[in-house]
């Protein structure tokens, strides 16, 4: 668990240095994301979720880990908050782009890919219902 960044919770990156994640740039001070020159406004938790996934790019993050680090929720909490935020992020950052950066790994969780790949046997496309 030491590779998981805990800085993505409560305040995220306190500096204003942009964070580059492939085609996406995160602007911590503004809580904005830029993809291919287009500014995307995010809500606070959407930004924290994306930043956490980005800092752990190409690693599968399970539901409990995301709820704990971004929302400080007990893993026993029954909520669809994560799924709603993942759906909103997909709509905002992946939208009509052909390459999808936020991926669902069926039965395991979610990951942010700075170099999107074609879905494999354990991946489902972004438009499919998340786990």
SULRAUR-V272185 format. One record per backbone hydrogen bond with DSSP energy under -1.0 kcal/mol. CO is the residue of the C=O (numbers start at 0). NH is the residue of the N-H. If there is no record, write none. Layout:
co=CO nh=NH
co=CO nh=NH
This chain:
co=0 nh=3
co=5 nh=8
co=18 nh=25
co=20 nh=23
co=22 nh=35
co=23 nh=20
co=24 nh=33
co=25 nh=18
co=26 nh=30
co=26 nh=31
co=30 nh=41
co=31 nh=26
co=32 nh=39
co=33 nh=24
co=34 nh=37
co=37 nh=34
co=39 nh=32
co=42 nh=46
co=43 nh=47
co=44 nh=48
co=45 nh=49
co=46 nh=50
co=47 nh=51
co=48 nh=52
co=49 nh=53
co=50 nh=54
co=53 nh=56
co=55 nh=58
co=60 nh=109
co=61 nh=65
co=62 nh=66
co=63 nh=67
co=64 nh=68
co=65 nh=69
co=66 nh=70
co=66 nh=72
co=73 nh=76
co=79 nh=83
co=80 nh=84
co=81 nh=85
co=82 nh=86
co=83 nh=87
co=84 nh=88
co=85 nh=89
co=86 nh=90
co=87 nh=91
co=88 nh=92
co=89 nh=93
co=89 nh=94
co=93 nh=96
co=100 nh=112
co=102 nh=110
co=103 nh=123
co=104 nh=107
co=104 nh=108
co=108 nh=104
co=109 nh=60
co=110 nh=102
co=111 nh=57
co=119 nh=122
co=121 nh=105
co=124 nh=127
